[in-house]
Amino acid sequence: MQSRYHIADTSDLVTPALVIFREILEGNLRQMVRIAGDPTRLRPHCKTHKIPQIIERELELGIVKHKAATFAEAEMLARAGARDVFLAYNLVGPNIRRAIHFQETFPQATLSVTADHPRPLAELAEAMHSAGLSINVLLDIDTGLRRTGLPVSLEAEELYQQTHQTAGVEAGGLHVYDGQNHQVSVEERRRAVDAGWRGVLDFRERLLARGFPVPRIVAGGTGSFPIYAEKDLPGLELSPGTCVL
């Protein structure tokens, strides 16, 4: 066992327990900021750890934008002091009411979500508008993971237009999670990431040409984080997760 992982006294340690080694965590956070080039480019995903103390440390480092997968995580972020919370989830059914509850409970925090289908988007917009609220919605783009989202297409363009033109929702940009790209070779991974990225950039230009705002693109996960970090695009937000630990 490496000495840095040695715990001298475990008599008060209730098991099972999650043990975080502060020096290693701090090194990971500093490395994440270094790769990004600036903490304001980061929107790290909290789903790996779900620990408010880590969020508080990220805030101290100037990381002010955060990403979550569930409302429980989003609420944890807001309680920890995050003021810009992106829930990378397409809201349907009861979760639409939870979005209203979140905004009423945490008025100091801005909540953004994703969408990939016109019907739940319309339901979200109607509920928000009826509550006297509005919510930022990012179009969920699928570059090959085949889990959620729409491929770059006329259908995706029409959904973005719906978001821009419907009361209760605001067009907040694009969400591009390419979790399928975890090739061992960095060069192979870069080629795969860039193949999808070219289509996203072309799509962004089409939206801008039609007068639709595209204020941000939240892109990647831990595997593609260093590759997106090399790109110089206004509004690009880098979204690693597991590298924190």
Secondary structure, 3 states (H helix, E strand, C coil): CCHHHCCCCCCCCCCCCCCCCHHHHHHHHHHHHHHHCCHHHECCECCCCCCHHHHHHHHHCCCCEEEECCHHHHHHHHHHCCCEEEEEEECCCHHHHHHHHHHHHCCCCEEEEEECCHHHHHHHHHHHHHCCCCEEEEEEECCCCCCCCECCCHHHHHHHHHHHHCCCEEEEEEEECCCCCCCCCHHHHHHHHHHHHHHHHHHHHHHHHCCCCCCCEEECCCCCHHHHHCCCCCCEEECCCHHHC
